[in-house]
């Protein structure tokens, strides 16, 4: 794993601990007839199943999954490789929360009308 991937994963792991969100790292999805490993998956945000995160710089290497229940976000690795609580909350608010009400994080304000 290259350092940029690890930094992205580490930042989202910190977000998971601090914000109480459920993430998976090195998330494997079968899309377009092949297995693709994405650095981070954030459950319950973006769409029903969650958001798959890929690095914007390598978007061509990470095809968008053809699954209607997933949201897909190609992020700037430099921006998301250091955890900034307010910035990550803003991103999650933009994506919207689609999980169970009893699991909704206390910091979530529902700014996205869909979530």
PyMOL commands that set and color helices and strands:
alter all, ss='L'
color gray80, all
select helices_A, chain A and resi 3-19+56-61+85-95+101-103
alter helices_A, ss='H'
color red, helices_A
select strands_A, chain A and resi 23-31+34-43+50-55+70-75
alter strands_A, ss='S'
color yellow, strands_A
deselect
rebuild
show_as cartoon
